[in-house]
């Protein structure tokens, strides 16, 4: 999600500080970096209005790329196509894992799923592959699997759900967020420009 400077703003700052380009760069950097921080906050807030997820878990998927001199822009990055089910406050039941993805949506049961911590310390909601006629879905069966030699256990994969852009789009289209970011960048540039002019 890249936010570029308005060409008129860029030309104005370049003209005013033609002989002191370092000041122009400083003004732009501060304005862009401040704007990117605001965009990150907006994306997180809008997503949390829809998703049943903690802020700390959501924010680790949102990054900020600070001012790029060559592009005269900054960016907010969204890591990962989908969010892990573990981030949505899952509850382990005997028959599987219960989770609510959207705040206003119903809780859903994932039969046979289980919450586990890997040797690396990573926690997640997992589901084992099953090739028989019926998928086992009880903690008793899972305990039996653990007793089996590791080479005979069925492989498990972590479960993921909706992507962050989809969740944000449910409440506010990305193009609206970008439009608001552009307006915010213009205001931040004016503020930083006036601050530098006040020091002359």
Rosetta constraint file for C-alpha pairs under 8 A:
AtomPair CA 1 CA 75 HARMONIC 5.48 0.50
AtomPair CA 1 CA 76 HARMONIC 5.24 0.50
AtomPair CA 1 CA 77 HARMONIC 6.16 0.50
AtomPair CA 1 CA 178 HARMONIC 7.67 0.50
AtomPair CA 2 CA 73 HARMONIC 6.94 0.50
AtomPair CA 2 CA 74 HARMONIC 5.98 0.50
AtomPair CA 2 CA 75 HARMONIC 4.25 0.50
AtomPair CA 2 CA 76 HARMONIC 6.52 0.50
AtomPair CA 2 CA 178 HARMONIC 7.98 0.50
AtomPair CA 3 CA 73 HARMONIC 5.76 0.50
AtomPair CA 3 CA 74 HARMONIC 5.77 0.50
AtomPair CA 3 CA 75 HARMONIC 5.96 0.50
AtomPair CA 3 CA 178 HARMONIC 6.74 0.50
AtomPair CA 3 CA 181 HARMONIC 6.95 0.50
AtomPair CA 3 CA 182 HARMONIC 6.57 0.50
AtomPair CA 4 CA 71 HARMONIC 7.80 0.50
AtomPair CA 4 CA 72 HARMONIC 6.47 0.50
AtomPair CA 4 CA 73 HARMONIC 4.56 0.50
AtomPair CA 4 CA 74 HARMONIC 6.93 0.50
AtomPair CA 4 CA 182 HARMONIC 7.40 0.50
AtomPair CA 5 CA 9 HARMONIC 6.83 0.50
AtomPair CA 5 CA 10 HARMONIC 6.42 0.50
AtomPair CA 5 CA 72 HARMONIC 6.48 0.50
AtomPair CA 5 CA 73 HARMONIC 6.25 0.50
AtomPair CA 5 CA 182 HARMONIC 7.38 0.50
AtomPair CA 5 CA 185 HARMONIC 7.31 0.50
AtomPair CA 5 CA 186 HARMONIC 7.72 0.50
AtomPair CA 6 CA 10 HARMONIC 6.29 0.50
AtomPair CA 6 CA 182 HARMONIC 7.67 0.50
AtomPair CA 6 CA 186 HARMONIC 7.43 0.50
AtomPair CA 7 CA 11 HARMONIC 6.10 0.50
AtomPair CA 8 CA 12 HARMONIC 6.05 0.50
AtomPair CA 9 CA 13 HARMONIC 6.26 0.50
AtomPair CA 9 CA 186 HARMONIC 7.27 0.50
AtomPair CA 9 CA 189 HARMONIC 7.74 0.50
AtomPair CA 10 CA 14 HARMONIC 6.17 0.50
AtomPair CA 11 CA 15 HARMONIC 6.07 0.50
AtomPair CA 12 CA 16 HARMONIC 6.27 0.50
AtomPair CA 13 CA 17 HARMONIC 6.16 0.50
AtomPair CA 13 CA 24 HARMONIC 6.02 0.50
AtomPair CA 13 CA 193 HARMONIC 7.71 0.50
AtomPair CA 14 CA 18 HARMONIC 5.44 0.50
AtomPair CA 14 CA 21 HARMONIC 7.24 0.50
AtomPair CA 14 CA 24 HARMONIC 6.35 0.50
AtomPair CA 17 CA 21 HARMONIC 5.77 0.50
AtomPair CA 17 CA 23 HARMONIC 6.82 0.50
AtomPair CA 17 CA 24 HARMONIC 5.83 0.50
AtomPair CA 20 CA 24 HARMONIC 6.94 0.50
AtomPair CA 21 CA 25 HARMONIC 6.18 0.50
AtomPair CA 22 CA 26 HARMONIC 6.13 0.50
AtomPair CA 23 CA 27 HARMONIC 6.18 0.50
AtomPair CA 23 CA 196 HARMONIC 7.90 0.50
AtomPair CA 24 CA 28 HARMONIC 6.27 0.50
AtomPair CA 25 CA 29 HARMONIC 6.01 0.50
AtomPair CA 25 CA 69 HARMONIC 7.73 0.50
AtomPair CA 26 CA 30 HARMONIC 6.21 0.50
AtomPair CA 27 CA 31 HARMONIC 6.25 0.50
AtomPair CA 27 CA 189 HARMONIC 6.82 0.50
AtomPair CA 27 CA 192 HARMONIC 5.58 0.50
AtomPair CA 27 CA 193 HARMONIC 6.28 0.50
AtomPair CA 27 CA 196 HARMONIC 7.66 0.50
AtomPair CA 28 CA 32 HARMONIC 5.99 0.50
AtomPair CA 28 CA 67 HARMONIC 7.91 0.50
AtomPair CA 28 CA 72 HARMONIC 7.92 0.50
AtomPair CA 28 CA 189 HARMONIC 6.55 0.50
AtomPair CA 28 CA 192 HARMONIC 7.96 0.50
AtomPair CA 29 CA 33 HARMONIC 5.96 0.50
AtomPair CA 29 CA 66 HARMONIC 7.85 0.50
AtomPair CA 29 CA 67 HARMONIC 5.40 0.50
AtomPair CA 30 CA 34 HARMONIC 6.05 0.50
AtomPair CA 30 CA 192 HARMONIC 7.36 0.50
AtomPair CA 31 CA 35 HARMONIC 6.17 0.50
AtomPair CA 31 CA 185 HARMONIC 6.32 0.50
AtomPair CA 31 CA 188 HARMONIC 4.96 0.50
AtomPair CA 31 CA 189 HARMONIC 5.19 0.50
AtomPair CA 31 CA 192 HARMONIC 6.59 0.50
AtomPair CA 32 CA 36 HARMONIC 6.17 0.50
AtomPair CA 32 CA 66 HARMONIC 7.32 0.50
AtomPair CA 32 CA 67 HARMONIC 5.94 0.50
AtomPair CA 32 CA 73 HARMONIC 6.83 0.50
AtomPair CA 32 CA 74 HARMONIC 6.09 0.50
AtomPair CA 32 CA 185 HARMONIC 6.33 0.50
AtomPair CA 32 CA 188 HARMONIC 7.71 0.50
AtomPair CA 32 CA 189 HARMONIC 7.89 0.50
AtomPair CA 33 CA 37 HARMONIC 6.35 0.50
AtomPair CA 33 CA 66 HARMONIC 5.46 0.50
AtomPair CA 33 CA 67 HARMONIC 6.03 0.50
AtomPair CA 33 CA 74 HARMONIC 6.94 0.50
AtomPair CA 34 CA 38 HARMONIC 6.50 0.50
AtomPair CA 34 CA 188 HARMONIC 7.50 0.50
AtomPair CA 35 CA 39 HARMONIC 6.23 0.50
AtomPair CA 35 CA 181 HARMONIC 6.69 0.50
AtomPair CA 35 CA 184 HARMONIC 6.41 0.50
AtomPair CA 35 CA 185 HARMONIC 5.59 0.50
AtomPair CA 35 CA 188 HARMONIC 7.22 0.50
AtomPair CA 36 CA 40 HARMONIC 6.22 0.50
AtomPair CA 36 CA 64 HARMONIC 6.42 0.50
AtomPair CA 36 CA 65 HARMONIC 7.77 0.50
AtomPair CA 36 CA 66 HARMONIC 7.34 0.50
AtomPair CA 36 CA 74 HARMONIC 6.57 0.50
AtomPair CA 36 CA 75 HARMONIC 6.43 0.50
AtomPair CA 36 CA 76 HARMONIC 6.35 0.50
AtomPair CA 36 CA 181 HARMONIC 7.94 0.50
AtomPair CA 37 CA 41 HARMONIC 6.37 0.50
AtomPair CA 37 CA 64 HARMONIC 7.07 0.50
AtomPair CA 38 CA 42 HARMONIC 6.18 0.50
AtomPair CA 38 CA 181 HARMONIC 7.95 0.50
AtomPair CA 39 CA 43 HARMONIC 6.14 0.50
AtomPair CA 39 CA 76 HARMONIC 7.14 0.50
AtomPair CA 39 CA 177 HARMONIC 7.54 0.50
AtomPair CA 39 CA 181 HARMONIC 6.38 0.50
AtomPair CA 40 CA 44 HARMONIC 6.19 0.50
AtomPair CA 40 CA 62 HARMONIC 6.74 0.50
AtomPair CA 40 CA 63 HARMONIC 7.41 0.50
AtomPair CA 40 CA 64 HARMONIC 7.17 0.50
AtomPair CA 40 CA 76 HARMONIC 6.41 0.50
AtomPair CA 41 CA 45 HARMONIC 6.08 0.50
AtomPair CA 42 CA 46 HARMONIC 6.01 0.50
AtomPair CA 42 CA 177 HARMONIC 7.88 0.50
AtomPair CA 43 CA 47 HARMONIC 6.08 0.50
AtomPair CA 43 CA 168 HARMONIC 6.73 0.50
AtomPair CA 43 CA 177 HARMONIC 7.89 0.50
AtomPair CA 44 CA 48 HARMONIC 6.14 0.50
AtomPair CA 44 CA 55 HARMONIC 7.23 0.50
AtomPair CA 44 CA 58 HARMONIC 6.84 0.50
AtomPair CA 44 CA 59 HARMONIC 6.43 0.50
AtomPair CA 44 CA 62 HARMONIC 7.83 0.50
AtomPair CA 45 CA 49 HARMONIC 6.36 0.50
AtomPair CA 46 CA 50 HARMONIC 7.04 0.50
AtomPair CA 46 CA 168 HARMONIC 5.88 0.50
AtomPair CA 46 CA 171 HARMONIC 6.51 0.50
AtomPair CA 46 CA 172 HARMONIC 7.17 0.50
AtomPair CA 47 CA 51 HARMONIC 5.97 0.50
AtomPair CA 47 CA 164 HARMONIC 7.09 0.50
AtomPair CA 47 CA 167 HARMONIC 5.63 0.50
AtomPair CA 47 CA 168 HARMONIC 4.79 0.50
AtomPair CA 47 CA 171 HARMONIC 7.55 0.50
AtomPair CA 48 CA 52 HARMONIC 6.74 0.50
AtomPair CA 48 CA 53 HARMONIC 6.51 0.50
AtomPair CA 48 CA 54 HARMONIC 7.73 0.50
AtomPair CA 48 CA 55 HARMONIC 7.23 0.50
AtomPair CA 49 CA 103 HARMONIC 7.57 0.50
AtomPair CA 49 CA 171 HARMONIC 7.78 0.50
AtomPair CA 50 CA 102 HARMONIC 5.64 0.50
AtomPair CA 50 CA 103 HARMONIC 5.83 0.50
AtomPair CA 50 CA 104 HARMONIC 7.52 0.50
AtomPair CA 50 CA 167 HARMONIC 6.62 0.50
AtomPair CA 50 CA 168 HARMONIC 7.69 0.50
AtomPair CA 50 CA 170 HARMONIC 7.48 0.50
AtomPair CA 50 CA 171 HARMONIC 7.15 0.50
AtomPair CA 51 CA 88 HARMONIC 7.93 0.50
AtomPair CA 51 CA 101 HARMONIC 5.93 0.50
AtomPair CA 51 CA 102 HARMONIC 4.44 0.50
AtomPair CA 51 CA 103 HARMONIC 5.42 0.50
AtomPair CA 51 CA 167 HARMONIC 7.06 0.50
AtomPair CA 52 CA 88 HARMONIC 5.69 0.50
AtomPair CA 52 CA 89 HARMONIC 7.57 0.50
AtomPair CA 52 CA 100 HARMONIC 6.58 0.50
AtomPair CA 52 CA 101 HARMONIC 5.51 0.50
AtomPair CA 52 CA 102 HARMONIC 5.23 0.50
AtomPair CA 52 CA 103 HARMONIC 4.76 0.50
AtomPair CA 53 CA 57 HARMONIC 7.00 0.50
AtomPair CA 53 CA 58 HARMONIC 6.80 0.50
AtomPair CA 53 CA 87 HARMONIC 5.95 0.50
AtomPair CA 53 CA 88 HARMONIC 4.92 0.50
AtomPair CA 53 CA 89 HARMONIC 6.93 0.50
AtomPair CA 53 CA 101 HARMONIC 7.77 0.50
AtomPair CA 54 CA 58 HARMONIC 6.35 0.50
AtomPair CA 54 CA 87 HARMONIC 7.24 0.50
AtomPair CA 54 CA 88 HARMONIC 7.61 0.50
AtomPair CA 55 CA 59 HARMONIC 5.88 0.50
AtomPair CA 56 CA 60 HARMONIC 6.51 0.50
AtomPair CA 57 CA 61 HARMONIC 7.44 0.50
AtomPair CA 57 CA 87 HARMONIC 6.21 0.50
AtomPair CA 58 CA 62 HARMONIC 7.20 0.50
AtomPair CA 58 CA 87 HARMONIC 7.82 0.50
AtomPair CA 59 CA 63 HARMONIC 7.81 0.50
AtomPair CA 61 CA 78 HARMONIC 5.69 0.50
AtomPair CA 61 CA 79 HARMONIC 4.85 0.50
AtomPair CA 61 CA 80 HARMONIC 7.10 0.50
AtomPair CA 62 CA 76 HARMONIC 6.93 0.50
AtomPair CA 62 CA 77 HARMONIC 5.66 0.50
AtomPair CA 62 CA 78 HARMONIC 4.73 0.50
AtomPair CA 62 CA 79 HARMONIC 6.18 0.50
AtomPair CA 63 CA 76 HARMONIC 5.63 0.50
AtomPair CA 63 CA 77 HARMONIC 4.86 0.50
AtomPair CA 63 CA 78 HARMONIC 6.34 0.50
AtomPair CA 63 CA 79 HARMONIC 7.41 0.50
AtomPair CA 64 CA 74 HARMONIC 7.80 0.50
AtomPair CA 64 CA 75 HARMONIC 5.99 0.50
AtomPair CA 64 CA 76 HARMONIC 4.55 0.50
AtomPair CA 64 CA 77 HARMONIC 6.04 0.50
AtomPair CA 65 CA 74 HARMONIC 5.70 0.50
AtomPair CA 65 CA 75 HARMONIC 4.98 0.50
AtomPair CA 65 CA 76 HARMONIC 5.99 0.50
AtomPair CA 65 CA 77 HARMONIC 7.21 0.50
AtomPair CA 66 CA 74 HARMONIC 5.21 0.50
AtomPair CA 66 CA 75 HARMONIC 6.79 0.50
AtomPair CA 67 CA 72 HARMONIC 6.79 0.50
AtomPair CA 67 CA 73 HARMONIC 5.59 0.50
AtomPair CA 67 CA 74 HARMONIC 4.63 0.50
AtomPair CA 67 CA 75 HARMONIC 7.90 0.50
AtomPair CA 68 CA 72 HARMONIC 5.54 0.50
AtomPair CA 68 CA 73 HARMONIC 5.50 0.50
AtomPair CA 68 CA 74 HARMONIC 6.02 0.50
AtomPair CA 69 CA 73 HARMONIC 7.24 0.50
AtomPair CA 78 CA 164 HARMONIC 7.32 0.50
AtomPair CA 78 CA 165 HARMONIC 7.98 0.50
AtomPair CA 80 CA 163 HARMONIC 7.74 0.50
AtomPair CA 81 CA 163 HARMONIC 5.40 0.50
AtomPair CA 81 CA 164 HARMONIC 7.42 0.50
AtomPair CA 82 CA 160 HARMONIC 5.93 0.50
AtomPair CA 82 CA 161 HARMONIC 5.66 0.50
AtomPair CA 82 CA 162 HARMONIC 5.37 0.50
AtomPair CA 82 CA 163 HARMONIC 3.97 0.50
AtomPair CA 82 CA 164 HARMONIC 6.73 0.50
AtomPair CA 83 CA 87 HARMONIC 7.29 0.50
AtomPair CA 83 CA 160 HARMONIC 5.47 0.50
AtomPair CA 83 CA 161 HARMONIC 5.50 0.50
AtomPair CA 83 CA 162 HARMONIC 6.04 0.50
AtomPair CA 83 CA 163 HARMONIC 5.70 0.50
AtomPair CA 83 CA 164 HARMONIC 6.98 0.50
AtomPair CA 84 CA 88 HARMONIC 7.79 0.50
AtomPair CA 84 CA 124 HARMONIC 7.21 0.50
AtomPair CA 84 CA 125 HARMONIC 7.75 0.50
AtomPair CA 84 CA 158 HARMONIC 7.66 0.50
AtomPair CA 84 CA 159 HARMONIC 6.12 0.50
AtomPair CA 84 CA 160 HARMONIC 4.15 0.50
AtomPair CA 84 CA 161 HARMONIC 6.10 0.50
AtomPair CA 85 CA 90 HARMONIC 7.27 0.50
AtomPair CA 85 CA 99 HARMONIC 7.76 0.50
AtomPair CA 85 CA 101 HARMONIC 7.90 0.50
AtomPair CA 85 CA 124 HARMONIC 7.22 0.50
AtomPair CA 85 CA 125 HARMONIC 6.18 0.50
AtomPair CA 85 CA 159 HARMONIC 5.79 0.50
AtomPair CA 85 CA 160 HARMONIC 5.04 0.50
AtomPair CA 85 CA 161 HARMONIC 5.91 0.50
AtomPair CA 86 CA 90 HARMONIC 6.00 0.50
AtomPair CA 86 CA 115 HARMONIC 7.82 0.50
AtomPair CA 86 CA 123 HARMONIC 7.36 0.50
AtomPair CA 86 CA 124 HARMONIC 4.96 0.50
AtomPair CA 86 CA 125 HARMONIC 5.39 0.50
AtomPair CA 86 CA 159 HARMONIC 8.00 0.50
AtomPair CA 88 CA 99 HARMONIC 6.54 0.50
AtomPair CA 88 CA 100 HARMONIC 6.57 0.50
AtomPair CA 88 CA 101 HARMONIC 5.96 0.50
AtomPair CA 89 CA 99 HARMONIC 6.56 0.50
AtomPair CA 89 CA 100 HARMONIC 7.57 0.50
AtomPair CA 90 CA 97 HARMONIC 6.37 0.50
AtomPair CA 90 CA 98 HARMONIC 5.72 0.50
AtomPair CA 90 CA 99 HARMONIC 4.64 0.50
AtomPair CA 90 CA 100 HARMONIC 7.49 0.50
AtomPair CA 90 CA 125 HARMONIC 7.89 0.50
AtomPair CA 91 CA 97 HARMONIC 5.58 0.50
AtomPair CA 91 CA 98 HARMONIC 5.16 0.50
AtomPair CA 91 CA 99 HARMONIC 6.40 0.50
AtomPair CA 92 CA 96 HARMONIC 6.23 0.50
AtomPair CA 92 CA 97 HARMONIC 4.66 0.50
AtomPair CA 92 CA 98 HARMONIC 6.46 0.50
AtomPair CA 92 CA 114 HARMONIC 6.52 0.50
AtomPair CA 92 CA 115 HARMONIC 6.63 0.50
AtomPair CA 93 CA 97 HARMONIC 5.62 0.50
AtomPair CA 93 CA 98 HARMONIC 6.93 0.50
AtomPair CA 94 CA 137 HARMONIC 7.50 0.50
AtomPair CA 94 CA 138 HARMONIC 5.21 0.50
AtomPair CA 94 CA 139 HARMONIC 5.50 0.50
AtomPair CA 95 CA 111 HARMONIC 5.77 0.50
AtomPair CA 95 CA 112 HARMONIC 6.07 0.50
AtomPair CA 95 CA 137 HARMONIC 5.01 0.50
AtomPair CA 95 CA 138 HARMONIC 4.84 0.50
AtomPair CA 95 CA 139 HARMONIC 7.15 0.50
AtomPair CA 96 CA 109 HARMONIC 6.59 0.50
AtomPair CA 96 CA 110 HARMONIC 5.54 0.50
AtomPair CA 96 CA 111 HARMONIC 4.42 0.50
AtomPair CA 96 CA 112 HARMONIC 4.47 0.50
AtomPair CA 96 CA 113 HARMONIC 4.67 0.50
AtomPair CA 96 CA 114 HARMONIC 6.01 0.50
AtomPair CA 96 CA 137 HARMONIC 5.87 0.50
AtomPair CA 96 CA 138 HARMONIC 6.67 0.50
AtomPair CA 96 CA 139 HARMONIC 7.87 0.50
AtomPair CA 97 CA 109 HARMONIC 5.69 0.50
AtomPair CA 97 CA 110 HARMONIC 5.23 0.50
AtomPair CA 97 CA 111 HARMONIC 6.67 0.50
AtomPair CA 97 CA 112 HARMONIC 7.35 0.50
AtomPair CA 97 CA 113 HARMONIC 5.39 0.50
AtomPair CA 97 CA 114 HARMONIC 5.94 0.50
AtomPair CA 97 CA 115 HARMONIC 7.47 0.50
AtomPair CA 97 CA 125 HARMONIC 7.83 0.50
AtomPair CA 98 CA 107 HARMONIC 6.46 0.50
AtomPair CA 98 CA 108 HARMONIC 5.50 0.50
AtomPair CA 98 CA 109 HARMONIC 4.36 0.50
AtomPair CA 98 CA 110 HARMONIC 6.22 0.50
AtomPair CA 99 CA 107 HARMONIC 5.31 0.50
AtomPair CA 99 CA 108 HARMONIC 5.45 0.50
AtomPair CA 99 CA 109 HARMONIC 6.54 0.50
AtomPair CA 99 CA 110 HARMONIC 7.92 0.50
AtomPair CA 100 CA 105 HARMONIC 6.75 0.50
AtomPair CA 100 CA 106 HARMONIC 6.13 0.50
AtomPair CA 100 CA 107 HARMONIC 4.22 0.50
AtomPair CA 100 CA 108 HARMONIC 6.12 0.50
AtomPair CA 101 CA 105 HARMONIC 7.06 0.50
AtomPair CA 101 CA 107 HARMONIC 7.43 0.50
AtomPair CA 102 CA 106 HARMONIC 7.66 0.50
AtomPair CA 111 CA 137 HARMONIC 5.54 0.50
AtomPair CA 112 CA 127 HARMONIC 6.51 0.50
AtomPair CA 112 CA 128 HARMONIC 7.75 0.50
AtomPair CA 112 CA 135 HARMONIC 6.97 0.50
AtomPair CA 112 CA 136 HARMONIC 5.91 0.50
AtomPair CA 112 CA 137 HARMONIC 3.54 0.50
AtomPair CA 112 CA 138 HARMONIC 6.32 0.50
AtomPair CA 113 CA 125 HARMONIC 6.63 0.50
AtomPair CA 113 CA 126 HARMONIC 5.55 0.50
AtomPair CA 113 CA 127 HARMONIC 4.66 0.50
AtomPair CA 113 CA 128 HARMONIC 7.46 0.50
AtomPair CA 113 CA 137 HARMONIC 7.11 0.50
AtomPair CA 114 CA 125 HARMONIC 5.58 0.50
AtomPair CA 114 CA 126 HARMONIC 5.40 0.50
AtomPair CA 114 CA 127 HARMONIC 6.50 0.50
AtomPair CA 115 CA 123 HARMONIC 7.33 0.50
AtomPair CA 115 CA 124 HARMONIC 5.79 0.50
AtomPair CA 115 CA 125 HARMONIC 4.52 0.50
AtomPair CA 115 CA 126 HARMONIC 6.22 0.50
AtomPair CA 116 CA 123 HARMONIC 5.73 0.50
AtomPair CA 116 CA 124 HARMONIC 5.85 0.50
AtomPair CA 116 CA 125 HARMONIC 6.49 0.50
AtomPair CA 116 CA 126 HARMONIC 7.13 0.50
AtomPair CA 117 CA 121 HARMONIC 5.81 0.50
AtomPair CA 117 CA 122 HARMONIC 5.56 0.50
AtomPair CA 117 CA 123 HARMONIC 4.26 0.50
AtomPair CA 117 CA 124 HARMONIC 6.60 0.50
AtomPair CA 118 CA 122 HARMONIC 5.32 0.50
AtomPair CA 118 CA 123 HARMONIC 6.27 0.50
AtomPair CA 124 CA 158 HARMONIC 6.32 0.50
AtomPair CA 124 CA 159 HARMONIC 7.62 0.50
AtomPair CA 125 CA 158 HARMONIC 5.67 0.50
AtomPair CA 125 CA 159 HARMONIC 5.79 0.50
AtomPair CA 126 CA 156 HARMONIC 6.12 0.50
AtomPair CA 126 CA 157 HARMONIC 5.41 0.50
AtomPair CA 126 CA 158 HARMONIC 4.32 0.50
AtomPair CA 126 CA 159 HARMONIC 5.70 0.50
AtomPair CA 127 CA 156 HARMONIC 5.29 0.50
AtomPair CA 127 CA 157 HARMONIC 5.63 0.50
AtomPair CA 127 CA 158 HARMONIC 6.52 0.50
AtomPair CA 127 CA 159 HARMONIC 7.07 0.50
AtomPair CA 128 CA 154 HARMONIC 6.12 0.50
AtomPair CA 128 CA 155 HARMONIC 5.63 0.50
AtomPair CA 128 CA 156 HARMONIC 3.93 0.50
AtomPair CA 128 CA 157 HARMONIC 6.41 0.50
AtomPair CA 129 CA 154 HARMONIC 5.97 0.50
AtomPair CA 129 CA 155 HARMONIC 5.84 0.50
AtomPair CA 129 CA 156 HARMONIC 5.91 0.50
AtomPair CA 129 CA 157 HARMONIC 7.74 0.50
AtomPair CA 130 CA 134 HARMONIC 7.96 0.50
AtomPair CA 130 CA 135 HARMONIC 6.00 0.50
AtomPair CA 130 CA 154 HARMONIC 7.07 0.50
AtomPair CA 131 CA 135 HARMONIC 7.93 0.50
AtomPair CA 136 CA 141 HARMONIC 6.76 0.50
AtomPair CA 137 CA 141 HARMONIC 7.27 0.50
AtomPair CA 138 CA 142 HARMONIC 6.57 0.50
AtomPair CA 139 CA 143 HARMONIC 6.21 0.50
AtomPair CA 140 CA 144 HARMONIC 6.45 0.50
AtomPair CA 141 CA 145 HARMONIC 6.34 0.50
AtomPair CA 142 CA 146 HARMONIC 6.46 0.50
AtomPair CA 143 CA 147 HARMONIC 6.62 0.50
AtomPair CA 144 CA 148 HARMONIC 6.77 0.50
AtomPair CA 145 CA 153 HARMONIC 6.21 0.50
AtomPair CA 146 CA 150 HARMONIC 7.67 0.50
AtomPair CA 146 CA 153 HARMONIC 7.67 0.50
AtomPair CA 148 CA 152 HARMONIC 6.54 0.50
AtomPair CA 148 CA 153 HARMONIC 6.56 0.50
AtomPair CA 149 CA 153 HARMONIC 6.87 0.50
AtomPair CA 162 CA 166 HARMONIC 6.72 0.50
AtomPair CA 162 CA 167 HARMONIC 6.92 0.50
AtomPair CA 163 CA 167 HARMONIC 6.41 0.50
AtomPair CA 164 CA 168 HARMONIC 6.18 0.50
AtomPair CA 165 CA 169 HARMONIC 5.95 0.50
AtomPair CA 165 CA 174 HARMONIC 7.65 0.50
AtomPair CA 166 CA 170 HARMONIC 6.40 0.50
AtomPair CA 167 CA 171 HARMONIC 7.32 0.50
AtomPair CA 168 CA 172 HARMONIC 5.93 0.50
AtomPair CA 168 CA 173 HARMONIC 6.94 0.50
AtomPair CA 168 CA 174 HARMONIC 7.34 0.50
AtomPair CA 169 CA 173 HARMONIC 4.53 0.50
AtomPair CA 169 CA 174 HARMONIC 6.20 0.50
AtomPair CA 172 CA 176 HARMONIC 6.62 0.50
AtomPair CA 172 CA 177 HARMONIC 7.07 0.50
AtomPair CA 173 CA 177 HARMONIC 6.66 0.50
AtomPair CA 174 CA 178 HARMONIC 6.23 0.50
AtomPair CA 175 CA 179 HARMONIC 6.10 0.50
AtomPair CA 176 CA 180 HARMONIC 6.15 0.50
AtomPair CA 177 CA 181 HARMONIC 6.09 0.50
AtomPair CA 178 CA 182 HARMONIC 6.17 0.50
AtomPair CA 179 CA 183 HARMONIC 6.46 0.50
AtomPair CA 180 CA 184 HARMONIC 6.14 0.50
AtomPair CA 181 CA 185 HARMONIC 6.01 0.50
AtomPair CA 182 CA 186 HARMONIC 6.33 0.50
AtomPair CA 183 CA 187 HARMONIC 6.46 0.50
AtomPair CA 184 CA 188 HARMONIC 6.17 0.50
AtomPair CA 185 CA 189 HARMONIC 6.07 0.50
AtomPair CA 186 CA 190 HARMONIC 6.33 0.50
AtomPair CA 187 CA 191 HARMONIC 6.22 0.50
AtomPair CA 188 CA 192 HARMONIC 6.14 0.50
AtomPair CA 189 CA 193 HARMONIC 5.88 0.50
AtomPair CA 190 CA 194 HARMONIC 6.07 0.50
AtomPair CA 191 CA 195 HARMONIC 6.25 0.50
AtomPair CA 192 CA 196 HARMONIC 6.32 0.50
AtomPair CA 193 CA 197 HARMONIC 6.20 0.50
AtomPair CA 194 CA 198 HARMONIC 6.05 0.50
AtomPair CA 195 CA 199 HARMONIC 6.81 0.50
AtomPair CA 196 CA 200 HARMONIC 7.01 0.50
